[in-house]
Amino acid sequence: MAILLNVNEGVNIMKSVKSYWMETVVCSAKKGKDARLMRMLEARQEMRRRTEGCHKAWISRSVDGQPIFLVQAVYDDEVAWRKCSQRIIDELDHRDGGIDSLLSGPPLVGIFSLNEKDL
């Protein structure tokens, strides 16, 4: 990520700022599947935390009791994100079948830039 600094009129200087990748997923469980989905999401977050290049990973449930989950993780960069994602596919999804069958619909997924100072 770079920020443009206007030093003199008509002259722009680039200053590099360290940024991380923040993955955000919002998903909801099928009726009666929320406890199992929560356990599987927690296992995936724990694996992320133990994978090099992942700084933090957490999960939270909706405060109103609905089976809606916010899943977030912060990575060094795209390479670290891909490494974590592939590890989950290879090790957890292969063993437990993945979370897709527990979801009530497609999750909302986004990747965002996070400044180093905000970590």
Contacts in CASP RR format, 6 or more apart in sequence:
PFRMAT RR
TARGET T0000
AUTHOR 0000-0000-0000
METHOD contacts of the structure
MODEL  1
MAILLNVNEGVNIMKSVKSYWMETVVCSAKKGKDARLMRMLEARQEMRRR
TEGCHKAWISRSVDGQPIFLVQAVYDDEVAWRKCSQRIIDELDHRDGGID
SLLSGPPLVGIFSLNEKDL
1 16 0 8 1.000
1 17 0 8 1.000
1 18 0 8 1.000
1 19 0 8 1.000
1 113 0 8 1.000
1 115 0 8 1.000
2 14 0 8 1.000
2 15 0 8 1.000
2 16 0 8 1.000
2 17 0 8 1.000
3 14 0 8 1.000
3 15 0 8 1.000
3 17 0 8 1.000
4 12 0 8 1.000
4 13 0 8 1.000
4 14 0 8 1.000
5 12 0 8 1.000
5 13 0 8 1.000
5 14 0 8 1.000
5 15 0 8 1.000
6 12 0 8 1.000
7 13 0 8 1.000
17 115 0 8 1.000
17 116 0 8 1.000
18 115 0 8 1.000
18 116 0 8 1.000
19 113 0 8 1.000
19 114 0 8 1.000
19 115 0 8 1.000
19 116 0 8 1.000
20 55 0 8 1.000
20 74 0 8 1.000
20 75 0 8 1.000
20 76 0 8 1.000
20 77 0 8 1.000
20 113 0 8 1.000
20 114 0 8 1.000
20 115 0 8 1.000
20 116 0 8 1.000
20 119 0 8 1.000
21 74 0 8 1.000
21 75 0 8 1.000
21 76 0 8 1.000
21 77 0 8 1.000
21 78 0 8 1.000
21 80 0 8 1.000
21 81 0 8 1.000
21 111 0 8 1.000
21 112 0 8 1.000
21 113 0 8 1.000
21 114 0 8 1.000
22 72 0 8 1.000
22 73 0 8 1.000
22 74 0 8 1.000
22 75 0 8 1.000
22 111 0 8 1.000
22 112 0 8 1.000
22 113 0 8 1.000
22 114 0 8 1.000
23 71 0 8 1.000
23 72 0 8 1.000
23 73 0 8 1.000
23 74 0 8 1.000
23 75 0 8 1.000
23 81 0 8 1.000
23 109 0 8 1.000
23 110 0 8 1.000
23 111 0 8 1.000
24 70 0 8 1.000
24 71 0 8 1.000
24 72 0 8 1.000
24 109 0 8 1.000
24 110 0 8 1.000
24 111 0 8 1.000
24 112 0 8 1.000
25 69 0 8 1.000
25 70 0 8 1.000
25 71 0 8 1.000
25 72 0 8 1.000
25 107 0 8 1.000
25 108 0 8 1.000
25 109 0 8 1.000
25 110 0 8 1.000
26 68 0 8 1.000
26 69 0 8 1.000
26 70 0 8 1.000
26 71 0 8 1.000
26 107 0 8 1.000
26 108 0 8 1.000
27 37 0 8 1.000
27 68 0 8 1.000
27 69 0 8 1.000
27 71 0 8 1.000
27 99 0 8 1.000
27 103 0 8 1.000
27 105 0 8 1.000
27 107 0 8 1.000
27 108 0 8 1.000
28 66 0 8 1.000
28 67 0 8 1.000
28 68 0 8 1.000
28 69 0 8 1.000
28 103 0 8 1.000
28 104 0 8 1.000
28 105 0 8 1.000
29 36 0 8 1.000
29 37 0 8 1.000
29 38 0 8 1.000
29 67 0 8 1.000
29 69 0 8 1.000
29 102 0 8 1.000
29 103 0 8 1.000
29 104 0 8 1.000
30 67 0 8 1.000
30 102 0 8 1.000
30 103 0 8 1.000
30 104 0 8 1.000
31 67 0 8 1.000
31 104 0 8 1.000
32 67 0 8 1.000
33 67 0 8 1.000
33 102 0 8 1.000
34 67 0 8 1.000
36 102 0 8 1.000
37 67 0 8 1.000
37 69 0 8 1.000
37 99 0 8 1.000
37 102 0 8 1.000
37 103 0 8 1.000
38 59 0 8 1.000
38 61 0 8 1.000
38 69 0 8 1.000
40 92 0 8 1.000
40 96 0 8 1.000
40 98 0 8 1.000
40 99 0 8 1.000
40 102 0 8 1.000
41 59 0 8 1.000
41 69 0 8 1.000
41 71 0 8 1.000
41 99 0 8 1.000
42 59 0 8 1.000
43 92 0 8 1.000
43 96 0 8 1.000
44 71 0 8 1.000
44 88 0 8 1.000
44 92 0 8 1.000
44 99 0 8 1.000
45 57 0 8 1.000
45 58 0 8 1.000
45 59 0 8 1.000
45 71 0 8 1.000
45 73 0 8 1.000
46 57 0 8 1.000
47 84 0 8 1.000
47 87 0 8 1.000
47 88 0 8 1.000
47 91 0 8 1.000
47 92 0 8 1.000
48 54 0 8 1.000
48 57 0 8 1.000
48 73 0 8 1.000
48 84 0 8 1.000
48 88 0 8 1.000
49 56 0 8 1.000
49 57 0 8 1.000
51 80 0 8 1.000
51 83 0 8 1.000
51 84 0 8 1.000
51 87 0 8 1.000
52 80 0 8 1.000
52 83 0 8 1.000
53 75 0 8 1.000
53 76 0 8 1.000
53 80 0 8 1.000
53 83 0 8 1.000
53 84 0 8 1.000
54 73 0 8 1.000
54 74 0 8 1.000
54 75 0 8 1.000
54 76 0 8 1.000
54 80 0 8 1.000
54 84 0 8 1.000
55 74 0 8 1.000
55 75 0 8 1.000
55 76 0 8 1.000
55 119 0 8 1.000
56 73 0 8 1.000
56 74 0 8 1.000
56 119 0 8 1.000
57 72 0 8 1.000
57 73 0 8 1.000
57 74 0 8 1.000
58 71 0 8 1.000
58 72 0 8 1.000
58 73 0 8 1.000
59 69 0 8 1.000
59 70 0 8 1.000
59 71 0 8 1.000
59 72 0 8 1.000
60 69 0 8 1.000
60 70 0 8 1.000
61 67 0 8 1.000
61 68 0 8 1.000
61 69 0 8 1.000
61 70 0 8 1.000
62 68 0 8 1.000
62 69 0 8 1.000
62 70 0 8 1.000
67 104 0 8 1.000
73 84 0 8 1.000
74 114 0 8 1.000
74 119 0 8 1.000
75 81 0 8 1.000
75 84 0 8 1.000
81 111 0 8 1.000
92 98 0 8 1.000
END
